[in-house]
Amino acid sequence: MNVLSGISIGFIGYTIFVILDTIIKKYLVNEYSVFQINFYICLFSFIPTLLTLYFLNKWRSLKNDIIHIQLLRGLFGLISGALVVYSFREHAFSEIYPILFSAPLMITMLSHFFLDEKVGIRRWSAVTVGFIGVLIVSRPGTIHFSLSLFGLFFSALLMAINITLVRKYSNNQSSIAFTFYAFLSATILNGLLSFNSHTALSFNDLMILVFCGIICGIGGNCLTIASKFLESSVFAPIQYTQLISGAILGYLFFTDIPDIYEIIGSLIIVGSGIYIIIRETRIGVRPYIKENSRFRDQFNRGH
């Protein structure tokens, strides 16, 4: 796999999640509890994951010595996903996504401390500027700022931790195991949390949830692949493409139009991310991907 392939896979993964968010916001979030929605999505996300295991005959990859790390990712994903879905009830994508874009900035920071990736003063400055953009969008201290927006900051941190865990431990583990156990733990926990408040599903809503689960599984696999083969400073800014797809779908389905603060803040965030990519490429911190890597290595690494 080359750099362009890794970037393309990351772009596909993030676009899938914008489509998923649009469906949840449009058809589900006002009808069912957050945990019930996430339970069914995680449950049906096993369909593409199990198919992958079957066709590549990689069942043995599920047996490893860091299952606790993989289950922990599921817990973090549970909390992060619940906070994001909850925010759909009160806010537009043009408000939500820029705050979630603090996750790529956090990934760059975490990579310095936990992955030994060198981050110089210029990139630290870009990260700082990016956070200023996030603050412009969220406007803390004003009536615009809400508890659900604050929850998105915590959600972004959990997203960054999950991506960092994949990069830290994936050298000796199969990437699909990370996806499998994350969905497994999230399914169990969401099921327990929604058990007493479960609402009967209509057939149409069940079909919507099946579709959401399938594309969620595909999107999760795409992001796991991209985060494994790309430098964090290259992988992280790919998420910024959600600004475009989120704005398009937000307008088409909810007639949402970003205000001047959201536009300016988003441009600052994107600009800081692009600078990080350019700077990282210029100084060549380390190769983005191993030259002998192949697409199927995502399942074969360490086996």
C-alpha positions, 0 to 999 in steps of 0.5 A: 500500500502507498501513501495515497491508498492509505489517505483514500481509505481514511477518507472513505472511512470518515465519509461513511461515518458522516453518512451514518451520523446523518441517518441517525440524526434524521431517523433515529435519535429522537425516537430511541435512546442513545444506548439502544441506537448504539447497541444495534449499530454495534451488533450489526457492525459484526456482519462485515467484521465476521465476513472479513474474518471468514474470507481471510480465515483469520480466526486465530488473530482474535487470540492475543495477549492484549484483549484488555486493551482492545476491550478498553477501546470498546469502553472508550468508544461506547462513551465517545459514541454516546456523547456524539449521538446525544449532541445530534439532538441539539446541534448541527453538524457544522457545530459538532464536527469542528469540535470533534476535530480537536481529536486529530490535534490530540492525536499529534500530542499523544503521539509525541508522548506515547509513540515517540514521534518527534513533534517540533515547535512549529507543529506544536504551534499549529496544534495550538492554533487549531485549538483556537479554531475549535474555541472560536466554533464552540464559543465557551462562555456564551449562550451558544455553548452547551453541556453537549458541546462540552461533552464533545471535547471529552468524546474527541479525547477518547477518539484520540486515545483509541487511535493512539492505542491502535498505533501503539499496539498494532505492530504485533497484533492483527488490526481486525482484532482491534475492530472485533473486540471494540465492537464486542465490548461496546455491544455488550455494554450498550445492551446492558445500559439500554435493557431497562429502557428498550423501545420496540423497533418498527420494521423500517427502523430495524432495517435502517439500523442493520444498514447503519451497523454494516456501514459502521463496521466497514467505516471502522475497518477503514479507519483502523487500516489508515491509522496503522499505515499512516503517520499520525500527523498525516492520518489525523487531518484526513478527518477534516474532510468531514467538514465538507461532507457534513456541510453538504448533508447538513444542508440537504437533510436539515437545511443547516447553514454554518455561521461566520464563527463556524466558518472561520474556526473551521478554516483555522482548524483545517489550516493548522492540519494542512500545515502539520502535513506539509511540515511533517513531509518536509522534515521526513520524521520517518517513513509513512508506511513500510515499503513492503506493506500490502493491503492484506497486511492489516490482517496478517501483521504479527501472524 
